[in-house]
Amino acid sequence: MATIVNNPGPERVVEVERSDTSGWAIAVIILIAVIVGLVVWARYHRAPPAPSSGNTNINVSLPDGNTNTGTNGTPGN
């Protein structure tokens, strides 16, 4: 059988005052660098614009605006 004796000594609390804010400054600099990097990447890595078509005409036939079909392909009212 084991006997455990727990006699903690007097507790010492050490307070360290930190007035250094360089961690926040580095975080802000990194955040700005990431945002600038994303903007540059988006600007230069998007799809190229379509080539100009010159004098090309595209003719499309559209149905008459008075066409009204009901359900099952039967004419409506």
MODELLER restraints for C-alpha pairs under 7 A, 6 or more apart:
rsr = mdl.restraints
at = mdl.atoms
rsr.add(forms.Gaussian(group=physical.xy_distance, feature=features.Distance(at['CA:68:A'], at['CA:75:A']), mean=6.38, stdev=0.5))
rsr.add(forms.Gaussian(group=physical.xy_distance, feature=features.Distance(at['CA:68:A'], at['CA:76:A']), mean=5.79, stdev=0.5))
rsr.add(forms.Gaussian(group=physical.xy_distance, feature=features.Distance(at['CA:69:A'], at['CA:75:A']), mean=4.50, stdev=0.5))
rsr.add(forms.Gaussian(group=physical.xy_distance, feature=features.Distance(at['CA:69:A'], at['CA:76:A']), mean=5.05, stdev=0.5))
rsr.add(forms.Gaussian(group=physical.xy_distance, feature=features.Distance(at['CA:70:A'], at['CA:76:A']), mean=4.47, stdev=0.5))
